């Protein structure tokens, strides 16, 4: 009993230290942001930089934009493009990464084609999709799909390839069926890599949507930022960029929360504990 109680105390202390460490990281991040904003404000105020709007003016413009309904139309269009393209790209990337990660034959057969497609610059595909699919939302969704697919695929494939096959064979020898092996051995072992790919693909999905809107669109945040740059409205330009950054942070926060719910084990000072 004393040993169990000591282990519980040790785990509680480890969690407390980890919580304090996270608080310290967040405080440091906030401090860095404040210093950068103050430095930005000082440099723009003291120098002649007409197209480098001050943070205070950007904040005022952002508040003005969010107080009107027009910007929400642009946000809605871009979010829809990102959501559909990312869901399709991530779903296809997970599926193909799993299949090729468990099949050496298919992996070897399809490898040159996948590498060839991956080597094509994504920005070069945007005009192609516009020619094929038109100026509507479909072409932007296609760009987001391509931007998301490869990152999710390669990370899933890498996670599946790094699995210790002895564990898989041991589970099979103990009588586990293939569905049980998949759910209890293969997927847990590859989960970290899979979620890394899902998180990494988010900013690329946003970039894909913006590129598509740059090339041909009359709505969306990409179009809004492009219009602001053409009219030399620096405050609106930076405000649009901030909204895009907020979308990326929100999506990554959601994926991190989902990861903590699904992957409920972590290493703390050499011991595996249930979170």
C-alpha positions in Angstrom: 0.0 0.0 0.0 2.8 2.4 0.8 4.4 1.7 -2.5 1.2 2.4 -4.4 0.6 5.6 -2.4 4.2 6.7 -3.2 3.6 6.1 -6.9 0.4 8.1 -6.8 2.2 11.0 -5.0 5.0 10.8 -7.6 2.6 10.9 -10.5 0.7 13.8 -9.0 4.0 15.7 -8.5 5.0 15.0 -12.1 1.6 16.3 -13.4 2.0 19.4 -11.3 5.5 20.1 -12.6 4.3 19.5 -16.2 1.4 21.9 -15.6 3.7 24.6 -14.2 6.1 24.1 -17.2 3.2 24.6 -19.6 2.2 27.8 -17.8 5.8 29.0 -18.0 5.8 28.3 -21.8 2.6 30.2 -22.4 3.8 33.1 -20.3 7.0 33.2 -22.3 5.1 33.1 -25.6 2.8 36.0 -24.5 5.9 38.0 -23.4 7.6 37.5 -26.7 4.5 38.6 -28.6 4.1 41.7 -26.5 7.8 42.6 -27.0 7.5 42.1 -30.8 4.3 44.2 -31.0 5.9 47.0 -28.9 9.0 46.9 -31.1 6.9 47.0 -34.3 4.9 50.0 -32.9 8.1 51.8 -32.0 9.8 51.2 -35.4 6.9 52.2 -37.5 6.2 55.3 -35.4 9.8 56.5 -35.4 10.5 55.7 -39.0 8.9 56.6 -42.3 7.3 53.3 -43.4 4.0 54.3 -45.1 3.0 50.7 -46.0 3.8 49.2 -42.6 0.7 49.9 -40.5 1.1 50.2 -36.8 -0.3 47.4 -34.6 -2.8 49.8 -33.0 -4.2 50.7 -36.4 -4.3 47.1 -37.4 -6.2 46.2 -34.2 -8.7 49.1 -34.9 -9.2 47.9 -38.5 -9.7 44.3 -37.3 -12.3 45.4 -34.9 -14.0 47.4 -37.6 -14.0 44.5 -40.0 -15.4 42.1 -37.4 -18.1 44.6 -36.6 -19.5 44.3 -40.2 -21.0 41.4 -41.9 -19.0 41.6 -45.2 -15.9 40.1 -43.8 -17.8 37.1 -42.5 -18.8 36.2 -46.0 -15.1 36.0 -47.0 -14.3 34.0 -43.8 -17.1 31.6 -44.5 -16.0 31.0 -48.1 -12.4 30.3 -47.1 -13.4 28.1 -44.2 -15.7 26.0 -46.4 -12.9 25.5 -49.0 -10.4 24.5 -46.3 -12.8 22.2 -44.4 -13.9 20.3 -47.6 -10.4 20.1 -49.1 -8.7 19.2 -45.9 -11.3 16.5 -45.0 -10.9 14.9 -48.4 -7.1 15.2 -48.5 -6.6 14.0 -44.9 -9.1 11.1 -45.4 -7.5 10.0 -48.7 -4.0 10.5 -47.2 -4.8 8.4 -44.2 -6.3 5.6 -46.2 -3.5 5.4 -48.8 -0.8 5.8 -46.2 -2.3 2.9 -44.2 -2.6 0.6 -47.3 1.0 1.3 -48.6 2.4 1.2 -45.1 1.2 -2.3 -44.7 2.0 -3.5 -48.3 5.6 -3.5 -49.4 4.5 -4.6 -53.0 2.1 -1.7 -53.5 4.5 0.7 -51.8 7.3 -0.2 -54.3 4.9 -0.2 -57.3 3.4 3.3 -56.6 6.4 5.0 -55.1 7.7 6.7 -58.3 4.2 8.0 -59.2 3.7 9.5 -55.7 7.1 11.1 -55.7 6.5 12.5 -59.2 3.2 14.0 -58.2 4.7 15.4 -54.9 7.5 17.1 -56.8 5.0 19.3 -58.8 4.8 22.8 -57.1 1.4 23.2 -55.6 1.1 26.7 -56.8 1.6 25.4 -60.4 -1.5 23.2 -60.0 -3.8 26.0 -59.1 -4.1 27.4 -62.7 -4.6 23.8 -63.9 -7.5 23.2 -61.5 -9.1 26.5 -62.5 -8.9 25.5 -66.2 -10.5 22.1 -65.3 -12.9 23.1 -62.6 -13.6 26.8 -63.2 -13.3 29.8 -61.0 -15.8 28.5 -58.4 -15.2 26.8 -55.1 -14.3 23.4 -56.7 -10.9 24.6 -58.0 -9.9 25.9 -54.5 -11.0 22.7 -52.8 -8.8 20.8 -55.2 -5.8 22.9 -54.3 -6.5 22.4 -50.6 -6.9 18.7 -51.2 -3.5 18.4 -52.8 -1.8 20.6 -50.2 -3.2 18.5 -47.4 -3.0 15.0 -48.9 0.8 14.6 -49.2 1.7 15.7 -45.7 -0.9 13.4 -44.1 0.0 10.5 -46.4 3.8 10.7 -45.8 3.4 10.9 -42.1 0.9 8.1 -42.0 3.1 6.0 -44.2 6.2 6.7 -42.1 4.3 5.8 -38.9 3.1 2.5 -40.4 6.5 1.6 -41.7 8.2 2.3 -38.3 6.0 -0.2 -36.5 7.8 -3.1 -34.8 6.6 -6.1 -36.8 7.5 -8.4 -33.9 4.7 -6.8 -31.9 2.3 -7.5 -34.7 3.3 -11.1 -35.0 3.2 -11.6 -31.2 -0.4 -10.3 -31.2 -1.3 -12.6 -34.0 0.3 -15.6 -32.1 -1.8 -14.7 -29.1 -4.9 -15.2 -31.1 -5.8 -11.6 -32.0 -7.7 -11.1 -35.2 -6.6 -8.6 -37.8 -9.1 -6.0 -36.8 -7.9 -6.3 -33.2 -4.3 -6.1 -34.3 -5.1 -3.0 -36.3 -7.0 -1.2 -33.5 -4.8 -2.3 -30.5 -1.3 -2.5 -32.0 -0.9 -0.8 -35.4 -3.0 2.3 -35.0 -1.8 3.1 -31.5 1.9 2.7 -32.6 1.4 5.0 -35.6 -0.9 7.5 -33.8 1.8 10.1 -33.0 3.0 10.3 -36.6 -0.6 10.4 -37.9 -1.5 13.4 -35.8 1.7 15.1 -36.6 0.7 14.9 -40.3 -2.8 16.1 -39.5 -1.5 19.1 -37.6 1.2 19.9 -40.1 -1.3 19.8 -43.0 -3.5 22.6 -41.5 -1.3 25.6 -42.5 -0.7 24.1 -45.9 -4.4 23.7 -46.4 -4.9 27.4 -45.6 -2.1 28.3 -48.0 -3.7 26.3 -50.7 -7.0 28.0 -50.3 -5.4 31.5 -50.3 -3.3 30.6 -53.4 -6.5 29.5 -55.3 -8.3 32.7 -54.3 -5.3 34.8 -55.4 -5.3 33.3 -58.8 -9.0 33.5 -59.5 -11.8 34.5 -57.2 -14.0 37.4 -56.2 -14.5 36.3 -52.6 -12.6 34.7 -49.7 -9.9 35.9 -47.4 -7.3 35.4 -50.1 -9.2 37.7 -52.4 -9.7 40.2 -49.5 -6.0 40.3 -48.8 -5.1 40.7 -52.5 -7.6 43.5 -52.9 -6.2 45.2 -49.8 -2.7 45.0 -51.2 -3.8 46.4 -54.6 -5.5 49.4 -52.8 -2.5 49.9 -50.5 -4.6 49.3 -47.4 -1.9 48.0 -45.1 -4.2 47.8 -42.0 -6.8 45.7 -43.8 -4.0 43.5 -45.3 -2.5 42.7 -42.0 -6.0 42.2 -40.4 -6.8 39.6 -43.1 -3.5 37.8 -42.4 -4.3 37.8 -38.6 -7.7 36.2 -39.3 -5.9 33.4 -41.4 -3.4 32.9 -38.5 -6.3 32.6 -36.1 -7.9 29.9 -38.3 -4.7 27.9 -38.3 -4.3 28.2 -34.5 -7.9 27.2 -33.9 -7.7 24.2 -36.1 -4.4 23.1 -34.5 -5.9 23.6 -31.0 -8.8 21.4 -32.0 -6.6 18.6 -33.4 -4.3 18.8 -30.3 -7.4 18.4 -28.1 -8.6 15.4 -30.2 -5.1 13.9 -30.0 -5.1 14.1 -26.2 -8.5 12.4 -26.1 -7.5 9.6 -28.4 -3.9 9.1 -27.3 -4.3 8.8 -23.5 -0.8 7.6 -22.7 2.3 9.7 -22.4 5.8 9.1 -20.9 6.5 10.9 -17.7 10.0 10.4 -16.2 10.2 6.9 -17.6 6.8 5.7 -16.5 3.7 5.2 -18.5 0.7 6.8 -16.8 -3.0 7.1 -17.7 -4.0 10.7 -18.3 
